Amino acid sequence: MNKESKNISDVLNIDASLYSQAVPDTIRIVTGSSSFKEILRSSAFIDKTMLIKDIVDSADKVLLITCPRRFGKSTNMDMIKTFLEIEIDKDGNKYTDKTTTINYKLFVEGKIDLGKTKTESLESKLQIAKHYDIIKDYQGEYPVIFVTFLNAKGLSYKEIVDGVKLSISNAFKQHEYMIDVLDNVCNNNRLSRLQKKKAGDSLAKFERLYDNNGQKATDIDIKDSLKFLSEVLHAHFCQKVYVLIDEYDAPIHSATQNNLDVNKINSFIDGILCSVFKDNDDNLEKGLMTGISGMVRASASSGLNNVSTYKFLENHIFSKYYGFTGDEVSMLLNKFDVQNKQDIKNWYNGYLVEGGGLEIYNPWSILKHIKNNKLENYWEKSGAINNILKIFAIDGIRNTINKLIEDQELQLSLKTDITLNDLNNLQQLLNCKDEIPQLHIDLFFSYLFEFGYLSFTHNKNNYKIPNKEIKSEFTKNIVDYYLDTYKLSKEYFNNAIRELDDLLKDSTTISSTDNFKIALNKLFEPLLLVKIDVAKKSGVHPNEDLFHSIINIIALQSNADKFGTEVWCKKQGRADIILIDDKKKLGIIIEMKYDVSAADALTQTKKYIPIFEKHKHIKTIKSLGINVSKDKIVDIKFELEENPNYSGQGTNREAGI
């Protein structure tokens, strides 16, 4: 297994010589914007316009596409909106000749309007321009309602509802010309009194939803708001409407994480969605929702049963449009002459689409790296789990995450069809309420998968942490958990990491081992241990498990090239820790015991020597036996020996650990 979790500063120091020069100021890398037209002008633009064709060609009436944050959901939504929406004159009427419009020239001629009669041409025309039938029938031909619930979050039910009202009000503001259109109908003396009254009622409702961020709107106004807007747009343009809702699940996730009434929030959102998508065939041409999770739709009690869901990393036609594919990443790295391609792959390695045929990378991280030229965690503080330190107190979750951090692939029973009851159980877990059964733990890892913390592997039903970036986020949180829970000194913890690194650099002297022992003794001194006796048949003593976990995390933070905890030769069983330093041609086996002896631990390391049969580039094997007594006194015994399989050659690339 590859040892992937190093201190970021160490990685930067090691790999600095591999970097190309920083991206010149004349090269424009756009990050932090979801505007399609803004991103079009980026030097790193990737053409995803064929998504438009696949959406309009789809037989589905309403689609839901899910993927984690920073994978291009909002940009793609803005692209679809820009392509489809009718461009209007000052009176709110469609231009008679769409070939003169800004968006037609963009999608067909590759010309970006910069204002004041200035334009900029794309390096090449967009891929969708080749499809004349799509251009003719769809480009600029539909009224579009666009809503984003991204900021419809809060610490109370009222805050979330106010956020939803604001989001809907903003959708009405995109069509403010309809105020004049409806007002003109009200004052048209050629119309009947009934027609004018109906227009007046519509105008009053439109203004309630438009003004004051929707605060004057009634509950019924909000529930029927998008359906109502589709009705007036359909009547005005004599054309059915596309309804696009971005981050549709943000309100329910906010309620889940902040311990609010998820049933109430879900019912509120469900009412809005059902009104526009389920009971609106007369006005709806097609609907598209995007979000992080498919859970909310699956848990809706009344049910949007006409929605076709396309989930993150499932093998479907839309997978390649959300995120960068491996080929697209290679193209960008070549374009900007980035030299450290393998380091980038290790840090931001793609998510594997089910079936193993496609890797998807997080665009945000790739673009930030190209722009800043640093290997860093650009995806941190995702906000997926607010109480992660408390959640690590749950043994089943902490132990599983420890294994994932160690590069293990795990078989997990993830849930795909989530009920509203599941959502309540998930909320209890996230807020650390009551005892947590295994089913709830499975639900938690389903949640992590939806949020992009896990990926499929080439083995069916197996999951892993996809890359160093995500692993560094987990590792940071697990370290904080141990420091906080057991009142460990961060200074002593970092010192133990440094001493282990020194041991890797200078493996032959006693002093390096003694210094590591001293560092561990200082670190463990304040620990409060469990005062129980456990018979051998009862399994691992809790204190042994604690010490092993802490030393394991220290090893993960070291500068070893490879790290492994699972032994690959079943006859030998399992070794606690394996470290490999390719440059030093050094392999280290660490075995740990509690209240036995360092000599016994050292003896046990001997049966793991055959591991290095596959690693013929390793010259020296250092075995360490570590024992921690009931009084928290650390003792270390070590031995050095030559690898009997040493070939004298360089790194064996074929032998992965």
Buried (B, 14 or more C-beta within 10 A) or exposed (E): BBBBBBBBEBBBEBBEEBBEEEBEEEBBBBBEEBBBBBBBBBBBBBBBBBBBBBBBEBEBBBBBBBBBBBBBBBBBBBBBBBBBBBBBEEEBEBBEEBEEBBBBBBBBBBBBBEEEEEBEEBEEBBBBBEBEEBBEEBBBBBBBBBBBBBBBBBEEBEBBBBBBBBBBBBBBEBBEBBBEBBBEBBEEEEBEEEEBEBBBEBBEBBBBBBBEBBEBBEEEBBBBBBBBBBBBBBBBBEBBBBBBBBBBBBBBBBBBBBBBEBBEBBBBBBBBBBBBBBEBEEBBBBBBBBBBBBBBBBBBEEEBEEBEBBBBBBEBEBBBBBBBBBEBBEBBBEEBEBBBEEBBBBBBBBBBBBEEEBBBBBBBBBBBBBBBBBBBBBBEEBEBBBBBBBBBEBEBBBEBBBBBBBBBBBEBEBBEEBBBEBBBBBBBBBBEEEEBEEEBBBBBBBBBBBBBBBBBBEEEEBBBBBBBBBBBBBBBBBBBBBBEBBEBBEEBBBBBBBBBBBBBEEBEEEEBBBBBBBBBBBBBEEBEBEEEEBEEEEEEBBBBBBBBBBBBBBBBBBBBBBBBBBBBEEEBEEBBBBBBBBEBBBBBBBBBBBBBBBEEBBBBBBBBBBBBEBBBBBBBBBBBBBBBBEEBEBBBBBBEEEBEBBEEEEBBEEBEB
